[in-house]
Amino acid sequence: MTPELTVLALAGLLQVVQYLVFAVPANLELGTGYTSSARDRPPSRELSAGTARLQRAMDNHFEGLILFTLAVVVVTLGGQATGLTAACAWVYLTARILYVPAYWLGLRPWRSLIWVIGFAATVVMLLAALL
């Protein structure tokens, strides 16, 4: 397996961890009656600021993971895997790991800087596949 595919698998596991880190406090705060319902109505309580941030960080990773997956697929299937693309993949994963506590703790502007680094690493992978 290429380093890029390894990082993709790890990024998928990170998404699972993020889901669990969010779901536990969300269930405690909203109650399982609401979280297991069809959610046709708004919850009777709101999430705490920290839990809401965990949810947004998780949602953000779902969005970033789409582009990163595309980059890994293009690099791998196109036979364009190099040391650069492998390094970019690891930078992406490191940034995503750092992003969660940065978002949860509300670290500005560091959270945005971390996001930009992960995004840029993904873009470099895509450009490297084309060049």
C-alpha positions as CSV (number, residue, x, y, z in Angstrom):
1,M,0.0,0.0,0.0
2,T,1.3,3.5,-0.9
3,P,2.0,6.0,1.9
4,E,-0.9,8.1,0.6
5,L,-3.4,5.2,0.9
6,T,-2.1,4.5,4.4
7,V,-2.7,8.1,5.4
8,L,-6.2,7.9,3.8
9,A,-7.0,4.9,5.9
10,L,-5.7,6.7,9.0
11,A,-7.7,9.8,8.1
12,G,-10.8,7.6,7.9
13,L,-10.1,6.3,11.4
14,L,-9.6,9.9,12.6
15,Q,-13.1,10.6,11.3
16,V,-14.4,7.7,13.4
17,V,-12.7,9.0,16.5
18,Q,-14.0,12.5,15.8
19,Y,-17.5,11.1,15.5
20,L,-17.2,9.3,18.8
21,V,-15.7,12.3,20.6
22,F,-18.6,14.4,19.4
23,A,-21.4,11.8,19.8
24,V,-20.8,10.9,23.5
25,P,-21.2,14.5,24.8
26,A,-24.0,15.2,22.3
27,N,-26.0,12.2,23.5
28,L,-25.4,13.3,27.1
29,E,-26.5,16.9,26.4
30,L,-29.4,16.2,24.1
31,G,-30.6,12.9,25.4
32,T,-30.8,9.7,23.5
33,G,-34.6,10.2,23.0
34,Y,-33.7,13.1,20.6
35,T,-30.5,11.7,19.1
36,S,-32.2,8.4,18.2
37,S,-35.3,10.1,16.8
38,A,-36.0,11.2,13.2
39,R,-35.1,14.7,14.4
40,D,-38.1,16.2,12.7
41,R,-38.2,19.0,15.4
42,P,-35.4,21.0,16.9
43,P,-33.9,19.7,20.1
44,S,-35.3,21.0,23.4
45,R,-31.8,21.9,24.5
46,E,-28.8,23.3,22.6
47,L,-25.4,21.7,22.5
48,S,-22.7,23.3,24.7
49,A,-20.2,25.5,22.9
50,G,-17.5,22.9,23.2
51,T,-19.7,20.1,21.8
52,A,-21.0,22.3,19.0
53,R,-17.3,23.0,18.1
54,L,-16.6,19.3,18.0
55,Q,-19.5,18.8,15.7
56,R,-18.3,21.6,13.4
57,A,-14.7,20.2,13.4
58,M,-16.1,16.8,12.5
59,D,-18.2,18.2,9.7
60,N,-15.2,20.1,8.4
61,H,-13.2,16.9,8.3
62,F,-15.9,15.2,6.3
63,E,-15.6,18.1,3.8
64,G,-11.8,18.0,3.7
65,L,-11.7,14.3,3.5
66,I,-13.6,14.4,0.2
67,L,-10.9,16.5,-1.5
68,F,-8.1,14.6,0.2
69,T,-9.6,11.2,-1.0
70,L,-9.8,12.6,-4.5
71,A,-6.1,13.6,-4.3
72,V,-5.1,10.2,-3.0
73,V,-7.0,8.4,-5.7
74,V,-5.6,10.6,-8.5
75,V,-2.1,10.3,-7.2
76,T,-2.4,6.5,-6.7
77,L,-4.3,5.5,-9.9
78,G,-2.3,7.9,-12.0
79,G,1.0,6.4,-10.8
80,Q,2.2,9.8,-9.6
81,A,3.0,8.9,-6.0
82,T,6.3,10.5,-5.0
83,G,8.1,11.5,-1.8
84,L,6.4,14.9,-2.1
85,T,2.9,13.4,-2.3
86,A,3.6,11.1,0.6
87,A,4.9,14.1,2.7
88,C,1.8,16.1,1.7
89,A,-0.5,13.3,2.8
90,W,1.2,13.1,6.3
91,V,1.0,16.9,6.5
92,Y,-2.7,16.7,5.8
93,L,-3.2,14.1,8.5
94,T,-1.2,16.0,11.0
95,A,-3.1,19.2,10.3
96,R,-6.4,17.4,10.7
97,I,-5.3,15.9,14.0
98,L,-4.2,19.3,15.3
99,Y,-7.3,21.0,14.0
100,V,-9.7,19.2,16.3
101,P,-8.3,20.5,19.6
102,A,-7.6,23.9,18.0
103,Y,-11.3,24.2,17.0
104,W,-12.6,22.8,20.3
105,L,-10.5,25.2,22.3
106,G,-11.4,28.1,20.0
107,L,-7.8,28.9,19.1
108,R,-7.9,31.8,16.7
109,P,-6.2,32.4,14.2
110,W,-4.3,29.1,14.7
111,R,-7.3,26.9,13.9
112,S,-7.6,28.6,10.5
113,L,-3.8,28.4,9.9
114,I,-3.9,24.7,10.6
115,W,-6.8,24.3,8.2
116,V,-4.9,26.2,5.5
117,I,-1.9,23.9,5.9
118,G,-3.9,20.8,5.4
119,F,-5.8,22.3,2.5
120,A,-2.6,23.4,0.8
121,A,-1.1,20.0,1.2
122,T,-4.1,18.5,-0.6
123,V,-3.8,21.0,-3.4
124,V,-0.1,20.3,-3.8
125,M,-1.0,16.6,-4.1
126,L,-3.4,17.4,-6.9
127,L,-1.0,19.6,-8.7
128,A,1.8,17.0,-8.4
129,A,-0.5,14.5,-10.0
130,L,-1.0,16.7,-13.0
131,L,2.6,17.7,-13.5
